[in-house]
Amino acid sequence: MLKGFVASILKPIITEAVAEATAKQNTTPEKRYYTPEQAWEHLHISRATFYRNVKKGRIEILKMGSRSLVDADALDEAIERKEIYRYKH
């Protein structure tokens, strides 16, 4: 009798807590990265112009092991702030 009563109270509480925790995990977006080549193709600029922007501090290259990557979100924000221009061909 007591076992059924406790189970009927705890089961909905635990189920709700697990559902909330799962929903929070699924809402965090994965970080997006570009290789330098993908970034300059995305911007429609030359390799030289890309690295000129890196040298001026407009684009940050992240090193992950031996790989060089560009944070896609940071690049998009720089475009929105008009620090970097995305050229259309």
C-alpha positions as CSV (number, residue, x, y, z in Angstrom):
1,M,0.0,0.0,0.0
2,L,2.7,2.5,1.0
3,K,4.8,1.5,-2.0
4,G,2.0,2.3,-4.4
5,F,1.4,5.6,-2.8
6,V,5.0,6.7,-2.9
7,A,5.3,5.5,-6.5
8,S,2.2,7.4,-7.5
9,I,3.6,10.6,-6.0
10,L,7.3,10.3,-7.0
11,K,6.9,8.9,-10.5
12,P,5.3,12.1,-12.0
13,I,7.8,14.3,-10.2
14,I,10.7,12.3,-11.5
15,T,9.3,12.1,-15.0
16,E,8.8,15.9,-15.1
17,A,12.3,16.6,-13.8
18,V,13.8,14.2,-16.4
19,A,11.8,15.8,-19.2
20,E,12.9,19.4,-18.1
21,A,16.6,18.3,-18.0
22,T,16.4,16.7,-21.4
23,A,14.7,19.8,-22.9
24,K,17.5,22.0,-21.5
25,Q,20.2,19.8,-23.0
26,N,18.5,19.8,-26.5
27,T,18.2,23.6,-26.6
28,T,22.0,24.4,-26.5
29,P,23.2,24.8,-30.0
30,E,26.4,23.3,-31.2
31,K,29.3,25.6,-31.9
32,R,29.9,26.1,-35.6
33,Y,33.4,26.6,-37.1
34,Y,34.8,27.4,-40.5
35,T,38.2,26.4,-41.9
36,P,40.0,29.6,-43.1
37,E,39.2,28.5,-46.7
38,Q,35.5,28.1,-45.9
39,A,35.5,31.5,-44.2
40,W,37.0,33.4,-47.1
41,E,34.6,31.6,-49.5
42,H,31.7,32.5,-47.2
43,L,32.9,36.2,-47.3
44,H,33.6,36.1,-51.1
45,I,37.1,37.5,-50.5
46,S,40.5,36.4,-51.5
47,R,42.9,34.5,-49.3
48,A,45.1,37.6,-49.0
49,T,42.2,39.8,-48.0
50,F,41.2,37.2,-45.4
51,Y,44.6,37.1,-43.8
52,R,44.9,40.9,-43.9
53,N,41.7,41.0,-41.8
54,V,43.2,38.5,-39.4
55,K,46.3,40.6,-39.1
56,K,44.2,43.7,-38.4
57,G,42.3,41.8,-35.7
58,R,39.0,41.7,-37.5
59,I,38.9,37.9,-37.7
60,E,40.2,35.6,-35.0
61,I,41.7,32.3,-35.9
62,L,41.4,29.6,-33.2
63,K,43.9,26.8,-33.0
64,M,42.5,23.4,-32.1
65,G,45.4,21.0,-32.0
66,S,47.0,21.4,-35.4
67,R,43.8,22.8,-37.0
68,S,43.1,26.5,-37.6
69,L,39.4,27.4,-37.3
70,V,37.2,30.5,-37.4
71,D,34.2,30.7,-35.1
72,A,31.2,31.0,-37.5
73,D,29.1,32.9,-35.0
74,A,31.8,35.5,-34.3
75,L,32.3,35.9,-38.1
76,D,28.6,36.5,-38.6
77,E,28.5,39.0,-35.7
78,A,31.4,40.9,-37.2
79,I,29.5,41.0,-40.5
80,E,26.5,42.4,-38.7
81,R,28.6,45.0,-37.0
82,K,30.1,45.9,-40.4
83,E,33.6,45.2,-39.2
84,I,33.9,42.8,-42.1
85,Y,32.2,43.0,-45.4
86,R,30.7,40.1,-47.2
87,Y,31.0,40.7,-50.9
88,K,28.5,39.5,-53.4
89,H,29.8,38.4,-56.9
